[in-house]
Amino acid sequence: MIIVRADDVKGWVSPAPHQRTLKVLLSPSLQDVAQGLAMGMVMLPPGLTSPPHSHDREQEVWYVVSGTGRIRIGQEEAELWPDTIVVSPPGVEHQLTNDGPEELKAIWLFTPAGPEVSYLPPEQESSRGPGPQGPAPVGC
């Protein structure tokens, strides 16, 4: 059995202008779980956005826990509010926007796993080897 309490997981804070906190809760890089799935959480402050980005191989899914906002996937845009699920297929650009008055908190899933290793704080990187090279990662 694997139990992870989100409050016990240190988040990775991305640099401005797309500042947000990302927590990796479940990953084959951290636990003995299937290679096909990673799960985490994104906390996006009011007025901010994630960078527009896509994932070549991975489908990304979000479940909104709290807050409100918008998501753009390709040319489509939708409102986000608690208990909303949104799916982005591989290779399609997407971006989260928090246009609400409070933090937007969402659970994210990658299938297959992979991009989440870029969001591991330095103290967790030792469990998977050297950290990512190059520019800061994008995602969620």
C-alpha positions as CSV (number, residue, x, y, z in Angstrom):
1,M,0.0,0.0,0.0
2,I,1.2,3.5,-0.8
3,I,-0.2,6.5,1.1
4,V,0.8,10.0,0.3
5,R,-0.5,13.1,2.1
6,A,-0.3,16.2,-0.1
7,D,0.5,18.4,3.0
8,D,3.6,16.3,3.6
9,V,5.0,16.8,0.0
10,K,7.2,19.8,-0.7
11,G,6.2,21.7,-3.8
12,W,8.3,23.1,-6.6
13,V,7.7,26.8,-7.2
14,S,8.1,27.7,-10.9
15,P,9.8,31.1,-11.7
16,A,7.9,34.2,-12.8
17,P,6.0,35.1,-14.9
18,H,4.3,31.7,-14.7
19,Q,4.7,31.3,-10.9
20,R,2.8,28.3,-9.5
21,T,3.4,25.5,-7.1
22,L,3.6,21.9,-8.3
23,K,3.7,18.8,-6.1
24,V,4.5,15.4,-7.4
25,L,2.4,13.0,-5.3
26,L,2.7,9.7,-7.2
27,S,5.4,8.8,-9.8
28,P,7.3,5.7,-10.8
29,S,10.4,7.9,-10.0
30,L,9.4,8.1,-6.3
31,Q,7.3,4.9,-5.6
32,D,7.0,1.4,-6.8
33,V,4.0,2.2,-9.1
34,A,3.2,1.4,-12.7
35,Q,5.2,3.4,-15.4
36,G,2.0,4.5,-17.0
37,L,0.7,7.0,-14.5
38,A,1.9,10.0,-12.5
39,M,-0.2,12.2,-10.2
40,G,0.3,15.6,-8.6
41,M,-1.2,18.9,-7.7
42,V,-0.9,22.4,-9.1
43,M,-1.7,25.6,-7.1
44,L,-2.0,28.6,-9.3
45,P,-2.4,32.1,-7.6
46,P,-5.1,34.5,-8.7
47,G,-4.2,36.4,-11.9
48,L,-1.5,34.0,-13.1
49,T,-1.2,31.5,-15.8
50,S,0.8,28.4,-16.6
51,P,3.0,28.7,-19.7
52,P,1.4,27.5,-22.9
53,H,2.9,24.1,-23.6
54,S,2.2,20.6,-24.8
55,H,3.5,17.1,-24.2
56,D,4.6,14.9,-27.1
57,R,3.6,11.5,-25.7
58,E,1.5,12.2,-22.5
59,Q,-2.1,12.9,-22.1
60,E,-2.7,15.3,-19.2
61,V,-5.9,15.3,-17.0
62,W,-6.9,17.9,-14.4
63,Y,-9.5,17.6,-11.6
64,V,-10.3,21.0,-10.1
65,V,-10.3,20.8,-6.3
66,S,-10.9,24.5,-5.5
67,G,-10.9,27.9,-7.1
68,T,-12.0,29.0,-10.6
69,G,-10.4,29.8,-13.9
70,R,-10.1,28.9,-17.5
71,I,-8.2,26.3,-19.6
72,R,-7.3,26.6,-23.2
73,I,-6.6,23.3,-25.1
74,G,-5.7,23.9,-28.7
75,Q,-8.3,26.5,-30.0
76,E,-10.9,25.5,-27.4
77,E,-11.4,27.3,-24.1
78,A,-13.5,26.3,-21.1
79,E,-14.3,27.6,-17.6
80,L,-13.0,25.7,-14.6
81,W,-14.7,25.4,-11.2
82,P,-14.5,22.7,-8.5
83,D,-15.4,19.2,-9.5
84,T,-14.5,19.8,-13.1
85,I,-12.4,17.3,-15.1
86,V,-10.6,18.3,-18.3
87,V,-8.4,16.1,-20.6
88,S,-5.7,17.3,-23.0
89,P,-4.5,14.9,-25.6
90,P,-0.8,14.4,-26.4
91,G,0.7,17.1,-28.7
92,V,-1.9,19.7,-28.1
93,E,-0.9,23.1,-26.6
94,H,-2.7,23.9,-23.4
95,Q,-2.7,26.6,-20.7
96,L,-4.3,27.1,-17.3
97,T,-5.4,30.6,-16.2
98,N,-6.6,31.6,-12.7
99,D,-9.0,34.5,-13.3
100,G,-10.8,34.0,-10.0
101,P,-10.2,35.7,-6.6
102,E,-8.6,32.7,-4.8
103,E,-6.0,30.1,-5.5
104,L,-6.9,27.6,-8.2
105,K,-6.0,24.1,-7.0
106,A,-6.2,21.1,-9.3
107,I,-5.0,17.5,-9.2
108,W,-3.1,16.5,-12.4
109,L,-2.4,13.1,-14.0
110,F,0.1,12.2,-16.7
111,T,-0.4,9.1,-18.7
112,P,2.2,7.8,-19.4
113,A,4.3,9.1,-16.6
114,G,7.4,11.2,-17.4
115,P,7.0,15.0,-17.3
116,E,6.5,15.1,-13.5
117,V,10.2,14.4,-12.8
118,S,10.9,18.0,-13.8
119,Y,8.9,19.2,-10.8
120,L,10.7,17.3,-8.1
121,P,12.3,19.5,-5.5
122,P,16.0,19.0,-5.1
123,E,15.7,16.8,-2.0
124,Q,13.5,14.4,-3.9
125,E,15.8,14.3,-7.0
126,S,18.2,12.0,-5.3
127,S,15.6,9.3,-5.5
128,R,15.7,9.4,-9.3
129,G,19.2,10.5,-10.0
130,P,20.4,13.9,-11.3
131,G,17.9,16.7,-11.8
132,P,16.8,18.0,-15.2
133,Q,19.2,19.9,-17.3
134,G,18.5,23.0,-19.3
135,P,15.7,25.6,-18.8
136,A,13.0,25.4,-16.2
137,P,10.4,22.8,-17.0
138,V,6.9,23.7,-18.2
139,G,3.7,21.9,-17.5
140,C,0.4,21.7,-15.6
